[in-house]
Amino acid sequence: MYPQTHPRPKRRQPVRDAVEDDADVGAATVEILSWAAMSVVIIVAMATALQVLGLDIIDYVRAQLGV
């Protein structure tokens, strides 16, 4: 048997939603990173406020872990 040659199939374009806009492509990544950054800031602010009030959370956690 001889190999048969077939014409290459055309490359299909990725399906895009009608609502999707090029400006919103990276919005999900930016939103996730902003939530992560805000969470870190809130945790640091809470720990600092508790330490200023006289509650040393870090020493408490270290004592509980035995470090």
Secondary structure, 3 states (H helix, E strand, C coil): CCCCCCCCCCCCCCCCCCCCCHHHCCHHHHHHHHHHHHHHHHHHHHHHHHHHCCCCHHHHHHHHHCC
